[in-house]
Amino acid sequence: MAEAPVGEDAPKEQESATPLTHDPLPGVGLALWERVLKASVTAGAFLLLYTLSQLTGLWVLYMLNGYRAFPAAHKVLDLLQYLLSTSDAYDQQTLFCIKTLVPGNPSCFPDDRRQSMSRQPSFTYSEWTDAKQEDFYELDAVPETPVFDCFMDMKTEADPTTLTVKPVGLQERRGSNVSLTLDMCTPGTTEPYGALLSPREQSTQEYLQNASNLLTPEELHKRALDDAVLQAEFYETPMNFVDPKEYNFPGVGYGGKEKAYIATQGPTVNTVGDFWRMVWQERCPIIVMITNIEEKNEKCTEYWPEDSVICEGIEITVKQVIQADDYSLRIFTVKSEGEERTLKQYWYTSWPDQKTPDKAPPLLELVREVEEARKQAPPSSGPVIVHCSAGIGRTGCFIATSILCQQLSNEGVVDILKTTSQLRLDRGGMIQTAEQYQFVHHVLSLYERQLRKTSEE
C-alpha cells in the first residue's frame, strides 16, 4: 500500500486539488463595467445640458419674438451677432437694449443688413439732385483683351473672323449664377428686423400680384426722404424665386406691354454665343450694359469685337463708337442669312455693384436716351436687353426707373411698390438692396420736379 504523504507535500497537493471559485482575471470585468457606467453618465449629462440650453434659447427667442412662431436657425445667429455688437450707448461689447427687439422701435435696427449686402445709403438727397455734371470713371472705347482673341477657337482653314464656341455642360455655362444664387438666398424676411414686420397670410405670388402703393407727387417727395419707411417696405416685399418650369418671359413694360425688356446676367465666356443668338432671335434693337468688365473680380466678359466677327452664324460689325459724358454708345450691324439689322449698345460704367450712382441726373439722361432710341427703332423690333453682372440689382433699378418715368409722365402718379413686385414676379430679386430701392424713389422724385419745371416753362 502507498504511504500517505507527509511533510510539506501534503498541504500543497490538497490545495491544488481545491477548485477555483473566482474570475481567472480578477478586476478586469469590474473595471470595464465601471468605465461603461461613467461614460453613460457623462453622455447623459451632456445630452441633458444640451437639451436644457436649446429649450432655454428657444424660450428666450419665443419671448423676444412677440409670442409668434420660432424663427429659423439663422435668425438665432443673427440675433446673437446683434446682441453682442458694439453698443451705441456704452461703446463696448455687451448685451444691451433687449426690449428694443420688440416690434415698433425702428431706431435699433442693426447696421449690418445681410440681405444681398444691403448698406446704409452712401449718398445724400442733395448730392443726387445736384444738377452739376461731374466726370465719372473714364470709359475705354474697347478693353484691351476682347473675348474673341482670348477664349474662342478660330477656324484657321476658313475666314479668320469666323468663330465657333465649344459646347459645354449646363453647370459650366451658368457662369456666375452660383454667386447669384447665394446673393438671392437671403430674402428680406430672414433679416434680424424682418421679424419685426407683421407676418402675411398671403403667399409670395399673391402678395406680389396685389402689392400696390400709388403715390401722388407730394407723397413721392415725402416718401423719398423717409429712409425707415422705405427700408421696411423693401424688406416686407418678398424677393421671390421663379420656378424654371413656370418661367415664361420677363419684361412686362409700362401699361402691361409684353416683352418690353429682357433682364439678363452679363455674358460670360461660355455664354457669349447664347447671348448673340438671343439678340438675333428676339430682334433686340438696344442693349443697356450697366457694369464694368471688372469690379474687384470679373463681372462680365467683353462680348463684342473691335471691328467685325462672326459668332454662331451671326456677323457682328462695329460701325461707330460715341463717347458721351457718362456712357459710351456703340452702333453695330448684325447680319444673318442675308438680313441686316442695326443694334445700339449703351455702356454705363458709373454704377458700382450692389450700390447706387453718385448722382441721379446721368441715369435719367440715359433712361431718356434709351427710350428715344426705342421709339426710333423699326416697328418689328423686339425688347430692350438690360444687363449688369447678376442681372437683378442695377438691371432692376434701370427697368423700374424706365417704366415709372413713363407712368409719372402719362398719369401724374407713380406706383413703385407695384412695379417692383411685378418685376420680381418675372425675375426674382429685382432691385437687390434697400439702398437701390431708396435710390429709385429719389430718381422719380427728381424726375417729377423736372417735369413740373418743364410744364411751367
BELCOR-V389718 format. One record per residue. N is the residue number from 1. PHI is phi in whole degrees, 0 to 359 (* if undefined). Layout:
N:PHI / N:PHI
This chain:
1:* / 2:286 / 3:277 / 4:292 / 5:295 / 6:232 / 7:74 / 8:287 / 9:288 / 10:297 / 11:296 / 12:296 / 13:295 / 14:293 / 15:292 / 16:291 / 17:279 / 18:284 / 19:290 / 20:282 / 21:246 / 22:233 / 23:297 / 24:297 / 25:243 / 26:298 / 27:90 / 28:290 / 29:298 / 30:297 / 31:295 / 32:297 / 33:295 / 34:296 / 35:294 / 36:299 / 37:296 / 38:296 / 39:297 / 40:295 / 41:296 / 42:297 / 43:297 / 44:296 / 45:295 / 46:298 / 47:297 / 48:295 / 49:296 / 50:297 / 51:298 / 52:297 / 53:295 / 54:294 / 55:296 / 56:296 / 57:298 / 58:296 / 59:294 / 60:298 / 61:296 / 62:298 / 63:291 / 64:284 / 65:267 / 66:73 / 67:59 / 68:248 / 69:295 / 70:297 / 71:286 / 72:286 / 73:298 / 74:291 / 75:293 / 76:299 / 77:295 / 78:297 / 79:295 / 80:297 / 81:297 / 82:291 / 83:295 / 84:266 / 85:284 / 86:293 / 87:278 / 88:293 / 89:280 / 90:243 / 91:53 / 92:204 / 93:281 / 94:199 / 95:281 / 96:209 / 97:51 / 98:300 / 99:293 / 100:287 / 101:282 / 102:287 / 103:306 / 104:112 / 105:234 / 106:286 / 107:290 / 108:256 / 109:300 / 110:291 / 111:286 / 112:271 / 113:261 / 114:277 / 115:294 / 116:50 / 117:56 / 118:298 / 119:229 / 120:294 / 121:305 / 122:262 / 123:221 / 124:230 / 125:297 / 126:294 / 127:294 / 128:292 / 129:270 / 130:297 / 131:284 / 132:294 / 133:268 / 134:239 / 135:290 / 136:262 / 137:298 / 138:291 / 139:256 / 140:275 / 141:303 / 142:215 / 143:302 / 144:286 / 145:238 / 146:295 / 147:297 / 148:291 / 149:270 / 150:251 / 151:239 / 152:249 / 153:277 / 154:265 / 155:274 / 156:288 / 157:274 / 158:234 / 159:303 / 160:295 / 161:265 / 162:277 / 163:243 / 164:230 / 165:251 / 166:292 / 167:298 / 168:227 / 169:287 / 170:300 / 171:297 / 172:290 / 173:289 / 174:291 / 175:58 / 176:274 / 177:296 / 178:297 / 179:294 / 180:298 / 181:298 / 182:296 / 183:293 / 184:273 / 185:274 / 186:230 / 187:296 / 188:302 / 189:286 / 190:265 / 191:284 / 192:306 / 193:268 / 194:297 / 195:290 / 196:283 / 197:275 / 198:296 / 199:293 / 200:262 / 201:274 / 202:280 / 203:282 / 204:301 / 205:297 / 206:296 / 207:297 / 208:294 / 209:287 / 210:253 / 211:296 / 212:197 / 213:205 / 214:287 / 215:242 / 216:282 / 217:305 / 218:296 / 219:294 / 220:297 / 221:297 / 222:293 / 223:290 / 224:297 / 225:263 / 226:259 / 227:297 / 228:297 / 229:294 / 230:294 / 231:295 / 232:298 / 233:294 / 234:297 / 235:283 / 236:284 / 237:277 / 238:294 / 239:294 / 240:79 / 241:236 / 242:278 / 243:291 / 244:305 / 245:290 / 246:262 / 247:291 / 248:247 / 249:206 / 250:278 / 251:95 / 252:290 / 253:267 / 254:296 / 255:72 / 256:77 / 257:298 / 258:281 / 259:52 / 260:277 / 261:222 / 262:240 / 263:264 / 264:213 / 265:286 / 266:298 / 267:302 / 268:255 / 269:305 / 270:274 / 271:241 / 272:300 / 273:298 / 274:299 / 275:298 / 276:289 / 277:296 / 278:295 / 279:304 / 280:286 / 281:299 / 282:269 / 283:57 / 284:285 / 285:267 / 286:219 / 287:240 / 288:249 / 289:251 / 290:241 / 291:194 / 292:277 / 293:297 / 294:227 / 295:220 / 296:73 / 297:220 / 298:292 / 299:258 / 300:199 / 301:273 / 302:280 / 303:265 / 304:244 / 305:273 / 306:286 / 307:231 / 308:210 / 309:200 / 310:247 / 311:231 / 312:56 / 313:79 / 314:247 / 315:274 / 316:244 / 317:231 / 318:276 / 319:265 / 320:202 / 321:235 / 322:244 / 323:259 / 324:265 / 325:296 / 326:241 / 327:201 / 328:244 / 329:239 / 330:248 / 331:248 / 332:251 / 333:245 / 334:242 / 335:227 / 336:204 / 337:53 / 338:84 / 339:259 / 340:237 / 341:227 / 342:256 / 343:227 / 344:248 / 345:238 / 346:261 / 347:248 / 348:254 / 349:247 / 350:264 / 351:234 / 352:293 / 353:297 / 354:62 / 355:232 / 356:226 / 357:295 / 358:291 / 359:222 / 360:273 / 361:307 / 362:299 / 363:292 / 364:298 / 365:297 / 366:295 / 367:300 / 368:295 / 369:299 / 370:295 / 371:294 / 372:295 / 373:295 / 374:296 / 375:295 / 376:276 / 377:290 / 378:302 / 379:301 / 380:279 / 381:292 / 382:263 / 383:285 / 384:275 / 385:272 / 386:235 / 387:213 / 388:239 / 389:262 / 390:275 / 391:83 / 392:227 / 393:279 / 394:297 / 395:299 / 396:298 / 397:297 / 398:295 / 399:296 / 400:298 / 401:298 / 402:297 / 403:295 / 404:288 / 405:297 / 406:295 / 407:296 / 408:295 / 409:290 / 410:271 / 411:247 / 412:79 / 413:227 / 414:213 / 415:233 / 416:290 / 417:298 / 418:295 / 419:296 / 420:299 / 421:296 / 422:295 / 423:297 / 424:286 / 425:294 / 426:278 / 427:210 / 428:300 / 429:87 / 430:299 / 431:61 / 432:279 / 433:230 / 434:297 / 435:297 / 436:293 / 437:296 / 438:296 / 439:298 / 440:300 / 441:297 / 442:295 / 443:297 / 444:292 / 445:297 / 446:296 / 447:296 / 448:296 / 449:295 / 450:295 / 451:298 / 452:296 / 453:295 / 454:295 / 455:292 / 456:290 / 457:284
